[in-house]
Amino acid sequence: MAEPASDTHRTPVIPDGAFSFPITQPRETRWFNFLLLDGFTLLAFSSAVDPLRIANQVSGAPLYGWHVVSETGASVASSSGLSVEVHGALAGVDDKAQIFVCAGNQGHVAASEATIAELRRRARFGSSFGAICTGAATLARAGLLDGKRFTLHWENQPGFIEAFPTLEPTRNRFEEDGDLLTCGGGSAATEMILTLIARDYGTEFAVLIADMCLNDPELKGRRDQRSSIATAVDSRNPKLLQVVQGMYAHIEEPLTLEDLAAHAGVSRRQMERQFRKLLGEAPAAVYRNIRLERGRALLVETDMTVMEVSTAVGFNSVNVFSRHFKARYGETPYGARGKRG
């Protein structure tokens, strides 16, 4: 990655620490550029930066530097309400540098049109890109994800797919496709950065940094972002897992309980008994909640009408959808729509 432009250069941070892992032949400092958009997720951003800090700390060498910018050079408020001071504006980053876009729940609208145009311009000059949490939505707006394998946070994927129907994110925690790096945020950002550190200085060094983060040293990213109720039954009842997977796979056109049971090779009665034993709910209630969850995501993140959302998650009646929605979330679908940023 290119070093930041000279007018915004900063000395790499090398904190003191009790533990040491010397690197005998450190390379030239590798710089990471992070573009923070309004409402970015603080956890995801810090989870990407701190492994770099720890690498410098335990090695006692300037292995990595990080350059944090905003659209204008002003500080940026995170989704938690805490503001972060930046080193400068996006314009001060070298034209060929790799830039990681960091966004939050409103990632699909966080970047200005001027920033979208600037990212397109940089792509023509040879910049490469990454995205953390919902930063992929900004890259999609700029047309930089076409034909690429990528991901973003699972909560925001339904809305993303509606906004960009020709693009399909994976459910993996992070993805690498050529020079494009994307992750779902949180600890997945740490895993993504650890993969790069392992490539630079070896797996042993990267695993040590994972231990310093008290993080699972998983460096492949091929795990689903979400545990979900499927994980709760996976190891104990594989047939029940098939039922749950069938529910997730058939949201717009729900299957009958008989069809779900038959697909898994169990009777409906067995299925209902196991659901109550392991999940504490009837399968019909679990299935309905899965569909309501998808509906809420679509209401918050897309321009779909309540009627369109109702149909998209398998309800034949808006009234029935609204009644179940209010029972689960304590508000009507119209109230949830009003919370859009």
ABEGO torsion letter per residue (X at the ends): XBBBBAAABBBBBBBBBABBBBBABBBBBBBBBBBBBBGBBAAAAAAAAAAAAAAAAAAGBBABBBBBBBAAGBBBBBAAGBBBBBAEBAAABBAABBBBBBBBAAAAAABBAAAAAAAAAAAAAGBBBBBBEAAAAAAAAAGAABGBBBBBBAAAAAAAAAABAABBBBABABBBBEABBBBAEEAAAAAAAAAAAAAAAEAAAAAAAAAAAGBBBBAAGABBABAEAAAAAAAABAAAAAAAAAAAABAABBBBAAAAAAAAGBBAAAAAAAAAAAAGBBAAAAAAAAAAAAAAAAAAABABBAAAAAAAAGBABAAAAAAAAAAAAGBBAAAAAAABX
